[in-house]
């Protein structure tokens, strides 16, 4: 079953992006290189609760 998660910038703590993941196959936390509009640069956005 796929669940909606949010991605948070580690520098400014803004929650900028949302995506889905399969909880059965991906048990760890996701991390993507995304552009943060507040920081004006690419940062590794991590999954939050």
PDB file of N, CA, C, O and CB in Angstrom:
ATOM      1  N   UNK A   1       0.840  -1.177   0.000  1.00  0.00           N
ATOM      2  CA  UNK A   1       0.000   0.000   0.000  1.00  0.00           C
ATOM      3  C   UNK A   1       0.886   1.241   0.000  1.00  0.00           C
ATOM      4  O   UNK A   1       1.825   1.346   0.789  1.00  0.00           O
ATOM      5  CB  UNK A   1      -0.956  -0.003   1.215  1.00  0.00           C
ATOM      6  N   UNK A   2       0.579   2.173  -0.887  1.00  0.00           N
ATOM      7  CA  UNK A   2       1.363   3.400  -1.020  1.00  0.00           C
ATOM      8  C   UNK A   2       0.815   4.468  -0.084  1.00  0.00           C
ATOM      9  O   UNK A   2      -0.397   4.641   0.046  1.00  0.00           O
ATOM     10  CB  UNK A   2       1.352   3.904  -2.481  1.00  0.00           C
ATOM     11  N   UNK A   3       1.731   5.182   0.566  1.00  0.00           N
ATOM     12  CA  UNK A   3       1.335   6.242   1.484  1.00  0.00           C
ATOM     13  C   UNK A   3       2.001   7.543   1.087  1.00  0.00           C
ATOM     14  O   UNK A   3       3.103   7.541   0.540  1.00  0.00           O
ATOM     15  CB  UNK A   3       1.690   5.877   2.931  1.00  0.00           C
ATOM     16  N   UNK A   4       1.334   8.653   1.363  1.00  0.00           N
ATOM     17  CA  UNK A   4       1.858   9.974   1.040  1.00  0.00           C
ATOM     18  C   UNK A   4       2.838  10.401   2.137  1.00  0.00           C
ATOM     19  O   UNK A   4       2.533  10.309   3.326  1.00  0.00           O
ATOM     20  CB  UNK A   4       0.702  11.012   0.887  1.00  0.00           C
ATOM     21  N   UNK A   5       4.012  10.867   1.721  1.00  0.00           N
ATOM     22  CA  UNK A   5       5.016  11.363   2.652  1.00  0.00           C
ATOM     23  C   UNK A   5       5.397  12.779   2.238  1.00  0.00           C
ATOM     24  O   UNK A   5       5.155  13.181   1.100  1.00  0.00           O
ATOM     25  CB  UNK A   5       6.269  10.430   2.688  1.00  0.00           C
ATOM     26  N   UNK A   6       5.995  13.539   3.161  1.00  0.00           N
ATOM     27  CA  UNK A   6       6.474  14.876   2.843  1.00  0.00           C
ATOM     28  C   UNK A   6       7.994  14.905   2.964  1.00  0.00           C
ATOM     29  O   UNK A   6       8.582  14.178   3.765  1.00  0.00           O
ATOM     30  CB  UNK A   6       5.824  15.937   3.773  1.00  0.00           C
ATOM     31  N   UNK A   7       8.617  15.758   2.155  1.00  0.00           N
ATOM     32  CA  UNK A   7      10.060  15.908   2.158  1.00  0.00           C
ATOM     33  C   UNK A   7      10.422  17.265   2.743  1.00  0.00           C
ATOM     34  O   UNK A   7       9.803  18.274   2.405  1.00  0.00           O
ATOM     35  CB  UNK A   7      10.636  15.751   0.734  1.00  0.00           C
ATOM     36  N   UNK A   8      11.426  17.294   3.624  1.00  0.00           N
ATOM     37  CA  UNK A   8      11.799  18.503   4.343  1.00  0.00           C
ATOM     38  C   UNK A   8      13.243  18.888   4.040  1.00  0.00           C
ATOM     39  O   UNK A   8      14.124  18.031   3.971  1.00  0.00           O
ATOM     40  CB  UNK A   8      11.605  18.313   5.849  1.00  0.00           C
ATOM     41  N   UNK A   9      13.472  20.182   3.862  1.00  0.00           N
ATOM     42  CA  UNK A   9      14.817  20.705   3.645  1.00  0.00           C
ATOM     43  C   UNK A   9      15.554  20.718   4.981  1.00  0.00           C
ATOM     44  O   UNK A   9      15.006  21.206   5.970  1.00  0.00           O
ATOM     45  CB  UNK A   9      14.773  22.135   3.014  1.00  0.00           C
ATOM     46  N   UNK A  10      16.792  20.194   5.044  1.00  0.00           N
ATOM     47  CA  UNK A  10      17.514  20.173   6.322  1.00  0.00           C
ATOM     48  C   UNK A  10      18.046  21.545   6.735  1.00  0.00           C
ATOM     49  O   UNK A  10      18.276  21.776   7.922  1.00  0.00           O
ATOM     50  CB  UNK A  10      18.665  19.197   6.241  1.00  0.00           C
ATOM     51  N   UNK A  11      18.245  22.459   5.784  1.00  0.00           N
ATOM     52  CA  UNK A  11      18.806  23.773   6.110  1.00  0.00           C
ATOM     53  C   UNK A  11      17.767  24.712   6.705  1.00  0.00           C
ATOM     54  O   UNK A  11      17.967  25.254   7.791  1.00  0.00           O
ATOM     55  CB  UNK A  11      19.411  24.403   4.872  1.00  0.00           C
ATOM     56  N   UNK A  12      16.640  24.910   5.988  1.00  0.00           N
ATOM     57  CA  UNK A  12      15.645  25.882   6.447  1.00  0.00           C
ATOM     58  C   UNK A  12      14.436  25.228   7.105  1.00  0.00           C
ATOM     59  O   UNK A  12      13.563  25.938   7.604  1.00  0.00           O
ATOM     60  CB  UNK A  12      15.187  26.730   5.288  1.00  0.00           C
ATOM     61  N   UNK A  13      14.356  23.909   7.121  1.00  0.00           N
ATOM     62  CA  UNK A  13      13.283  23.135   7.765  1.00  0.00           C
ATOM     63  C   UNK A  13      11.908  23.330   7.111  1.00  0.00           C
ATOM     64  O   UNK A  13      10.885  23.055   7.738  1.00  0.00           O
ATOM     65  CB  UNK A  13      13.194  23.515   9.228  1.00  0.00           C
ATOM     66  N   UNK A  14      11.874  23.800   5.865  1.00  0.00           N
ATOM     67  CA  UNK A  14      10.594  23.925   5.154  1.00  0.00           C
ATOM     68  C   UNK A  14      10.215  22.582   4.557  1.00  0.00           C
ATOM     69  O   UNK A  14      11.071  21.842   4.073  1.00  0.00           O
ATOM     70  CB  UNK A  14      10.672  25.010   4.045  1.00  0.00           C
ATOM     71  N   UNK A  15       8.942  22.277   4.594  1.00  0.00           N
ATOM     72  CA  UNK A  15       8.429  21.058   3.968  1.00  0.00           C
ATOM     73  C   UNK A  15       7.909  21.427   2.591  1.00  0.00           C
ATOM     74  O   UNK A  15       6.785  21.909   2.450  1.00  0.00           O
ATOM     75  CB  UNK A  15       7.306  20.389   4.836  1.00  0.00           C
ATOM     76  N   UNK A  16       8.733  21.197   1.574  1.00  0.00           N
ATOM     77  CA  UNK A  16       8.481  21.708   0.241  1.00  0.00           C
ATOM     78  C   UNK A  16       7.786  20.730  -0.687  1.00  0.00           C
ATOM     79  O   UNK A  16       6.975  21.147  -1.513  1.00  0.00           O
ATOM     80  CB  UNK A  16       9.750  22.123  -0.366  1.00  0.00           C
ATOM     81  N   UNK A  17       8.073  19.462  -0.579  1.00  0.00           N
ATOM     82  CA  UNK A  17       7.614  18.473  -1.554  1.00  0.00           C
ATOM     83  C   UNK A  17       6.849  17.354  -0.874  1.00  0.00           C
ATOM     84  O   UNK A  17       7.057  17.064   0.304  1.00  0.00           O
ATOM     85  CB  UNK A  17       8.797  17.900  -2.334  1.00  0.00           C
ATOM     86  N   UNK A  18       5.958  16.728  -1.638  1.00  0.00           N
ATOM     87  CA  UNK A  18       5.262  15.536  -1.169  1.00  0.00           C
ATOM     88  C   UNK A  18       5.347  14.484  -2.268  1.00  0.00           C
ATOM     89  O   UNK A  18       5.353  14.809  -3.456  1.00  0.00           O
ATOM     90  CB  UNK A  18       3.768  15.850  -0.793  1.00  0.00           C
ATOM     91  N   UNK A  19       5.412  13.226  -1.857  1.00  0.00           N
ATOM     92  CA  UNK A  19       5.508  12.117  -2.789  1.00  0.00           C
ATOM     93  C   UNK A  19       4.886  10.890  -2.127  1.00  0.00           C
ATOM     94  O   UNK A  19       4.424  10.968  -0.988  1.00  0.00           O
ATOM     95  CB  UNK A  19       6.993  11.851  -3.206  1.00  0.00           C
ATOM     96  N   UNK A  20       4.872   9.767  -2.825  1.00  0.00           N
ATOM     97  CA  UNK A  20       4.335   8.534  -2.268  1.00  0.00           C
ATOM     98  C   UNK A  20       5.435   7.479  -2.241  1.00  0.00           C
ATOM     99  O   UNK A  20       6.388   7.521  -3.019  1.00  0.00           O
ATOM    100  CB  UNK A  20       3.113   8.039  -3.085  1.00  0.00           C
ATOM    101  N   UNK A  21       5.268   6.530  -1.317  1.00  0.00           N
ATOM    102  CA  UNK A  21       6.194   5.406  -1.281  1.00  0.00           C
ATOM    103  C   UNK A  21       5.459   4.162  -0.811  1.00  0.00           C
ATOM    104  O   UNK A  21       4.439   4.244  -0.128  1.00  0.00           O
ATOM    105  CB  UNK A  21       7.398   5.710  -0.362  1.00  0.00           C
ATOM    106  N   UNK A  22       5.995   3.010  -1.188  1.00  0.00           N
ATOM    107  CA  UNK A  22       5.451   1.731  -0.784  1.00  0.00           C
ATOM    108  C   UNK A  22       6.108   1.342   0.537  1.00  0.00           C
ATOM    109  O   UNK A  22       7.315   1.103   0.578  1.00  0.00           O
ATOM    110  CB  UNK A  22       5.680   0.641  -1.882  1.00  0.00           C
ATOM    111  N   UNK A  23       5.331   1.275   1.611  1.00  0.00           N
ATOM    112  CA  UNK A  23       5.876   1.004   2.943  1.00  0.00           C
ATOM    113  C   UNK A  23       6.390  -0.437   3.080  1.00  0.00           C
ATOM    114  O   UNK A  23       7.254  -0.703   3.915  1.00  0.00           O
ATOM    115  CB  UNK A  23       4.811   1.275   4.002  1.00  0.00           C
ATOM    116  N   UNK A  24       5.874  -1.358   2.277  1.00  0.00           N
ATOM    117  CA  UNK A  24       6.313  -2.745   2.394  1.00  0.00           C
ATOM    118  C   UNK A  24       7.694  -2.959   1.801  1.00  0.00           C
ATOM    119  O   UNK A  24       8.518  -3.669   2.377  1.00  0.00           O
ATOM    120  CB  UNK A  24       5.322  -3.663   1.720  1.00  0.00           C
ATOM    121  N   UNK A  25       7.950  -2.347   0.649  1.00  0.00           N
ATOM    122  CA  UNK A  25       9.237  -2.575  -0.017  1.00  0.00           C
ATOM    123  C   UNK A  25      10.306  -1.588   0.415  1.00  0.00           C
ATOM    124  O   UNK A  25      11.490  -1.925   0.396  1.00  0.00           O
ATOM    125  CB  UNK A  25       9.064  -2.500  -1.511  1.00  0.00           C
ATOM    126  N   UNK A  26       9.921  -0.378   0.803  1.00  0.00           N
ATOM    127  CA  UNK A  26      10.876   0.648   1.216  1.00  0.00           C
ATOM    128  C   UNK A  26      10.638   0.968   2.679  1.00  0.00           C
ATOM    129  O   UNK A  26       9.754   1.758   3.013  1.00  0.00           O
ATOM    130  CB  UNK A  26      10.749   1.929   0.340  1.00  0.00           C
ATOM    131  N   UNK A  27      11.424   0.357   3.548  1.00  0.00           N
ATOM    132  CA  UNK A  27      11.206   0.543   4.975  1.00  0.00           C
ATOM    133  C   UNK A  27      12.000   1.721   5.517  1.00  0.00           C
ATOM    134  O   UNK A  27      11.628   2.295   6.540  1.00  0.00           O
ATOM    135  CB  UNK A  27      11.574  -0.718   5.727  1.00  0.00           C
ATOM    136  N   UNK A  28      13.096   2.095   4.844  1.00  0.00           N
ATOM    137  CA  UNK A  28      13.925   3.207   5.313  1.00  0.00           C
ATOM    138  C   UNK A  28      13.339   4.553   4.907  1.00  0.00           C
ATOM    139  O   UNK A  28      12.298   4.626   4.254  1.00  0.00           O
ATOM    140  CB  UNK A  28      15.344   3.074   4.770  1.00  0.00           C
ATOM    141  N   UNK A  29      14.030   5.614   5.309  1.00  0.00           N
ATOM    142  CA  UNK A  29      13.590   6.972   4.972  1.00  0.00           C
ATOM    143  C   UNK A  29      14.158   7.374   3.609  1.00  0.00           C
ATOM    144  O   UNK A  29      15.325   7.117   3.311  1.00  0.00           O
ATOM    145  CB  UNK A  29      14.034   7.986   6.071  1.00  0.00           C
ATOM    146  N   UNK A  30      13.328   8.000   2.795  1.00  0.00           N
ATOM    147  CA  UNK A  30      13.755   8.438   1.477  1.00  0.00           C
ATOM    148  C   UNK A  30      14.524   9.746   1.557  1.00  0.00           C
ATOM    149  O   UNK A  30      14.334  10.541   2.477  1.00  0.00           O
ATOM    150  CB  UNK A  30      12.555   8.590   0.556  1.00  0.00           C
ATOM    151  N   UNK A  31      15.399   9.955   0.575  1.00  0.00           N
ATOM    152  CA  UNK A  31      16.150  11.206   0.485  1.00  0.00           C
ATOM    153  C   UNK A  31      16.382  11.523  -0.990  1.00  0.00           C
ATOM    154  O   UNK A  31      16.900  10.692  -1.735  1.00  0.00           O
ATOM    155  CB  UNK A  31      17.511  11.111   1.261  1.00  0.00           C
ATOM    156  N   UNK A  32      15.995  12.733  -1.407  1.00  0.00           N
ATOM    157  CA  UNK A  32      16.150  13.168  -2.797  1.00  0.00           C
ATOM    158  C   UNK A  32      16.868  14.508  -2.845  1.00  0.00           C
ATOM    159  O   UNK A  32      16.729  15.325  -1.935  1.00  0.00           O
ATOM    160  CB  UNK A  32      14.778  13.267  -3.498  1.00  0.00           C
ATOM    161  N   UNK A  33      17.641  14.734  -3.914  1.00  0.00           N
ATOM    162  CA  UNK A  33      18.213  16.051  -4.176  1.00  0.00           C
ATOM    163  C   UNK A  33      17.121  16.894  -4.829  1.00  0.00           C
ATOM    164  O   UNK A  33      16.712  16.615  -5.956  1.00  0.00           O
ATOM    165  CB  UNK A  33      19.502  15.959  -5.090  1.00  0.00           C
ATOM    166  N   UNK A  34      16.651  17.916  -4.132  1.00  0.00           N
ATOM    167  CA  UNK A  34      15.587  18.780  -4.643  1.00  0.00           C
ATOM    168  C   UNK A  34      15.986  20.237  -4.493  1.00  0.00           C
ATOM    169  O   UNK A  34      16.857  20.574  -3.691  1.00  0.00           O
ATOM    170  CB  UNK A  34      14.257  18.510  -3.910  1.00  0.00           C
ATOM    171  N   UNK A  35      15.342  21.102  -5.274  1.00  0.00           N
ATOM    172  CA  UNK A  35      15.598  22.530  -5.190  1.00  0.00           C
ATOM    173  C   UNK A  35      14.697  23.147  -4.125  1.00  0.00           C
ATOM    174  O   UNK A  35      13.487  22.921  -4.120  1.00  0.00           O
ATOM    175  CB  UNK A  35      15.375  23.211  -6.560  1.00  0.00           C
ATOM    176  N   UNK A  36      15.294  23.930  -3.220  1.00  0.00           N
ATOM    177  CA  UNK A  36      14.550  24.614  -2.171  1.00  0.00           C
ATOM    178  C   UNK A  36      14.409  26.077  -2.559  1.00  0.00           C
ATOM    179  O   UNK A  36      15.412  26.757  -2.773  1.00  0.00           O
ATOM    180  CB  UNK A  36      15.252  24.466  -0.786  1.00  0.00           C
ATOM    181  N   UNK A  37      13.178  26.572  -2.655  1.00  0.00           N
ATOM    182  CA  UNK A  37      12.940  27.959  -3.040  1.00  0.00           C
ATOM    183  C   UNK A  37      13.394  28.932  -1.962  1.00  0.00           C
ATOM    184  O   UNK A  37      13.796  30.051  -2.282  1.00  0.00           O
ATOM    185  CB  UNK A  37      11.471  28.174  -3.340  1.00  0.00           C
ATOM    186  N   UNK A  38      13.343  28.544  -0.711  1.00  0.00           N
ATOM    187  CA  UNK A  38      13.756  29.425   0.375  1.00  0.00           C
ATOM    188  C   UNK A  38      15.273  29.576   0.409  1.00  0.00           C
ATOM    189  O   UNK A  38      15.784  30.687   0.548  1.00  0.00           O
ATOM    190  CB  UNK A  38      13.249  28.892   1.715  1.00  0.00           C
ATOM    191  N   UNK A  39      15.992  28.465   0.284  1.00  0.00           N
ATOM    192  CA  UNK A  39      17.460  28.499   0.303  1.00  0.00           C
ATOM    193  C   UNK A  39      18.047  28.904  -1.046  1.00  0.00           C
ATOM    194  O   UNK A  39      19.195  29.344  -1.112  1.00  0.00           O
ATOM    195  CB  UNK A  39      18.007  27.140   0.709  1.00  0.00           C
ATOM    196  N   UNK A  40      17.279  28.761  -2.114  1.00  0.00           N
ATOM    197  CA  UNK A  40      17.713  29.059  -3.478  1.00  0.00           C
ATOM    198  C   UNK A  40      18.881  28.174  -3.920  1.00  0.00           C
ATOM    199  O   UNK A  40      19.787  28.633  -4.616  1.00  0.00           O
ATOM    200  CB  UNK A  40      18.107  30.523  -3.588  1.00  0.00           C
ATOM    201  N   UNK A  41      18.850  26.879  -3.501  1.00  0.00           N
ATOM    202  CA  UNK A  41      19.878  25.937  -3.930  1.00  0.00           C
ATOM    203  C   UNK A  41      19.347  24.516  -3.810  1.00  0.00           C
ATOM    204  O   UNK A  41      18.302  24.285  -3.202  1.00  0.00           O
ATOM    205  CB  UNK A  41      21.170  26.109  -3.096  1.00  0.00           C
ATOM    206  N   UNK A  42      20.069  23.570  -4.389  1.00  0.00           N
ATOM    207  CA  UNK A  42      19.712  22.166  -4.300  1.00  0.00           C
ATOM    208  C   UNK A  42      20.231  21.599  -2.980  1.00  0.00           C
ATOM    209  O   UNK A  42      21.405  21.754  -2.644  1.00  0.00           O
ATOM    210  CB  UNK A  42      20.279  21.372  -5.505  1.00  0.00           C
ATOM    211  N   UNK A  43      19.345  20.946  -2.241  1.00  0.00           N
ATOM    212  CA  UNK A  43      19.706  20.343  -0.960  1.00  0.00           C
ATOM    213  C   UNK A  43      19.112  18.944  -0.887  1.00  0.00           C
ATOM    214  O   UNK A  43      18.140  18.660  -1.587  1.00  0.00           O
ATOM    215  CB  UNK A  43      19.214  21.215   0.230  1.00  0.00           C
ATOM    216  N   UNK A  44      19.669  18.055  -0.054  1.00  0.00           N
ATOM    217  CA  UNK A  44      19.104  16.703   0.092  1.00  0.00           C
ATOM    218  C   UNK A  44      17.863  16.745   1.001  1.00  0.00           C
ATOM    219  O   UNK A  44      17.986  16.834   2.222  1.00  0.00           O
ATOM    220  CB  UNK A  44      20.174  15.720   0.676  1.00  0.00           C
ATOM    221  N   UNK A  45      16.685  16.681   0.400  1.00  0.00           N
ATOM    222  CA  UNK A  45      15.437  16.694   1.155  1.00  0.00           C
ATOM    223  C   UNK A  45      15.168  15.298   1.701  1.00  0.00           C
ATOM    224  O   UNK A  45      15.255  14.311   0.971  1.00  0.00           O
ATOM    225  CB  UNK A  45      14.256  17.178   0.271  1.00  0.00           C
ATOM    226  N   UNK A  46      14.836  15.220   3.001  1.00  0.00           N
ATOM    227  CA  UNK A  46      14.632  13.935   3.651  1.00  0.00           C
ATOM    228  C   UNK A  46      13.167  13.754   4.039  1.00  0.00           C
ATOM    229  O   UNK A  46      12.435  14.727   4.220  1.00  0.00           O
ATOM    230  CB  UNK A  46      15.531  13.812   4.887  1.00  0.00           C
ATOM    231  N   UNK A  47      12.756  12.510   4.162  1.00  0.00           N
ATOM    232  CA  UNK A  47      11.380  12.165   4.535  1.00  0.00           C
ATOM    233  C   UNK A  47      11.116  12.530   5.996  1.00  0.00           C
ATOM    234  O   UNK A  47      11.954  12.298   6.868  1.00  0.00           O
ATOM    235  CB  UNK A  47      11.114  10.658   4.302  1.00  0.00           C
ATOM    236  N   UNK A  48       9.933  13.108   6.249  1.00  0.00           N
ATOM    237  CA  UNK A  48       9.521  13.434   7.607  1.00  0.00           C
ATOM    238  C   UNK A  48       8.261  12.670   7.945  1.00  0.00           C
ATOM    239  O   UNK A  48       7.638  12.063   7.074  1.00  0.00           O
ATOM    240  CB  UNK A  48       9.298  14.949   7.773  1.00  0.00           C
ATOM    241  N   UNK A  49       7.886  12.701   9.221  1.00  0.00           N
ATOM    242  CA  UNK A  49       6.661  12.022   9.645  1.00  0.00           C
ATOM    243  C   UNK A  49       5.450  12.850   9.316  1.00  0.00           C
ATOM    244  O   UNK A  49       4.325  12.438   9.600  1.00  0.00           O
ATOM    245  CB  UNK A  49       6.694  11.723  11.134  1.00  0.00           C
TER     246      UNK A  49
END
